[in-house]
Amino acid sequence: MFASDITYVRRVNSFSYLSLITDTYSHLIIGWYLSENLSTDGPVRALEMALVSGRKDQAAKLPLMHHSDRGIQYCSRAYVGPLEKRNATISMSRASYQILKSELLRDPYPAHDEALAAIEHAIDV
């Protein structure tokens, strides 16, 4: 199962928005994108990464399930379309899974690029 979420990343004078997709079987982040806005583009890019990189273990034998909150990004045709092509079961609820530890997102970053570098490093680790 994939679990998707958008996390606000504080910057000094604004926010960036981290779209994450976790494979709940392996607990690995398999798709992510840091955007400067809340458009559908960030979650769609994270989903594309997850569909290419994910499900190489035992979970790959199971039908794909995708869970998210009811955010407008996850209801968009751009997001739902690729899941429907793979016959995924789509689950939505009021609250999604907590995906990224709060320690990384506690203090504001001076700029989008610095937040991107820190998040990329944390996900690689």
Secondary structure, DSSP 8 states (H G I E B T S, - for coil): -EEEEEEEEEBSSSEEEEEEEEETTTTEEEEEEEESS-STHHHHHHHHHHHHH---SGGGGS--EEEEES-HHHHSHHHHHHHHHTT-EEEEESS----S-TTTTSS-BSSHHHHHHHHHHHHH-
